[in-house]
Amino acid sequence: MSRSEPPADDVEAMLSIPPEKLRRHPRLLYVRRASEAAAKALAYARGGAERTYDDIAYRYLCACPQVPFLGVETLAGRADQERRRQRAGLPTDLARLAGQRDFLAHRHLVMPDGEFRVGIERGLLYAMAEPGGEVVGRFPLTVRHRMLDGLSKPQDVRPQPTMSVWTHLTESRWLPLDELIRYARFPQMREASRLVHGVFPGRHHVFVSHRWLDAGQPDPDGTQARLVAWHLVASMCEAVRVAHRRGLRTPRQMAPAAMNMPVGVAGSDLAECLLVGVLREVLDDTSLAPVAQELERVGFDVVELGAAEASDDIGLERLSALLDALPALRPLLERIHIWYDYTCVPQAPRTPEEQGLFRRTLESLFLLQFAGRTLVLLDDVVDYLGRAWCSLEAATSLTSTAGGRPDILYTGGPARPSGPATDAESLRSLVNDRQLVIWRGLLDTEVFRLQTREECVRRLGLSMAEPGDLPYLYDRMLSFAVPNGRMSRHALVTGVVPLPDMGEGKILIPMPDYSGPQPADGGRPVRVMGSLDGWGGLNLRGYVEERQADGGPPDVTPYWAVPGPDAAGTTPTCHVAVVADCEGEAVLISSWVRRHRAELEKQLRVTVVSGSWTAVDPVPVGHLPHGRLRARPVRADVWVMVGKSGLVANDVGQALCRVVYEARLPAITVSLDHTEENVEQVVGDVAPGAPHSGLLSGWASGYEHPSGLLYMHLYRHLMQWGASVH
């Protein structure tokens, strides 16, 4: 096919079309030069007075062409949604009734015929027709059906790793749940008569992350204590109920193809963790029976209703009365230990001994979260993630909590969340997106040296009661800042897109709709080749510690070549293609690749002759030292794609892997965020069913997009007009 550039006057006419009209006619946007969309989004996001990173992200996403299923959330966007919800919100009772609509709707026994998308929310799998997104079927995941039976596999929640850290936490203090119920509030450490020292197997350890509601008292009226107590009791009851219905030793069934959700009888992650870590440790089928029978007599609905109204249970009188009717359950509650800062850390004024314990506890906060599950008390999401300590605890929970998802207790909601939850329904999705913004701020500070650490924290919108906490908080952010990859159609693509040079002025390019269906089992056509310790490529803290005090930012251009390579060498030549989440990360990784080129050559038995980086930034709020995009032909015997794990799943990494594989060249991926078995070779088509790559003839210098391209326009507009594609 061929396509010629429209006349200049037509282009000018398209550029003069008002944006609101352009959005109503996607075809006009296709005709218009796609780079204008990226340029205008950047100009709108960064125009005017100095803005916070989150504000820039929100404005950028608002200025991008509207597409369904926007994947990136910002605090400013969440605050705007909350304002709209409050203006148009239903009364609490009506909102709760409306939320039950899908659970009461007619349900099909089998999936409908035809093509459809699937989505999961609140334990229901939705089948949505294409096009239009109309819901054509609802299926509860608690009821097993043929579609997912063949794809599910047994997989329990990982038990808490107490034995691996107990020697480091011998000084830690924990409040048993039965003591909390007795106090009906969180006491200060000096008041608590029974605090458990250290962590032990057969106990469930809970790290409570919460906002302080008052400068001197985090929980003035005891509401947080009541909510936590009821939530943990209800979760233990849920664990007993699941164990009795499914079997104490029977693992839950997980379906990777359905967003890795449980299928069949399953509880919340917290209930499953209690089942694995407590019930299996202290009970057998015989001793479980009386506990389950006791709960059946009382009624699980009574427990759930009490948890939903926990904030009104002054003095926890109703909870105490309930537990009097559950004597067999009480010994299990003693095995739940809670870490709450006001109770488990000495409060000011402190004695010298208490000050020493306070400092040692701060140094072990990560281990405290690692030893237990983080329980987030959430009411105002924007304010919670706008506090430095809370934001750090939420980010830490993603790496330390088994399953990567903290337990969420909505303190202002009408009911306790129970049952399995998706990422979108938990805090994980928003925290992951928040980490994207924080990572940009840290890269601007440490790699590009554009601001002080104080300015960085201010622009990130993080508040702290004690300014003296900044050094500790900032160092912790450096350690846990690297975000997971996030793909978005609004991502800004800059740098160089390398493409195989087939000779005679021909290059192989991905077709605009190159992405094909993914295997249902989540498998990828790759073969493990070995391991390479590449964490240094993402270790910003290590980079800060190793760099010279007077050293400037690394100078790594989007394309570099090794001067005077040995053309007569016996080893194959190699091109290293870095795929990163932003330009700062691309520069960080590329500088590491160039410093460790000899190690990479020895490991893979190649000679590196060139390298490139491509930045795919879903929230381009940080410094853009390059800020442009062009394609470049590359001739090499072997291609090595370097980045985070899942390069053959990341859309741009997948496109490179596929186009190199179709060029009949070895394609190798290196995942820097893994240290074991992170070097893999692509041995098959990573996008089966998609159109084959195109052979472009008449390649000249290519077209440079001065402000990059949105990912949604990348492969359709990367090349200059007028080229012939076969």
Protein Blocks (a to p, Z undefined) as FASTA:
>chain_A
ZZddddfklmmmmmmpcfklmmmmmmlmmmpcfklmmmmmmmmmmgcjdddfklmmmmmm
mmpccdehiabdcfklmmmmmmmmmmmpccfklmmmmmmmmmmpccdfbdcedjddddde
ehiacddddehjiafbdcdfklccfklmmmgccddddddfkklmmmmmmmpccddfklmm
mnopacdfklmmbdcedjdehiacdddddddfbfklmblnommmmmmmmmmmmmmmmmmm
mmmmnopklccdddfknooiaehjdddfklmmmmmmmmmmmpcfklmmmmmmmmmmnopk
lmmmmmmmmmmmghilmmmmmmmmmmmlmmmmmmpccddfklmpccddddfklmmmmmmm
mmmmmmmmmmmccddddfblmlmmmpmklmmmmmmmmmmpghiiacdddfkbmbdcedjd
dfklmmklmmmmmmmmmmmmmmmmmmnopacfklmmmmnopacfblklmmmmmmmmmmmm
pccddddfkbccehjdddddebjhiacdddfklpccddfklpacdddfbdcdfklmmmmm
lmmmmpcfklccddddfbdcdehiafkbmbdcdddddddfbfklmmmmmmmmmmmmmmmm
mmnopadfbdcdddddfblfbccfkopacddddddfbdcddddehklmpmklmmmmmmmm
mnopacddddfkbcbhpaccdfbdfbghiacddddehiaebpadfkbpafklmmmmmpcg
hiacZZ
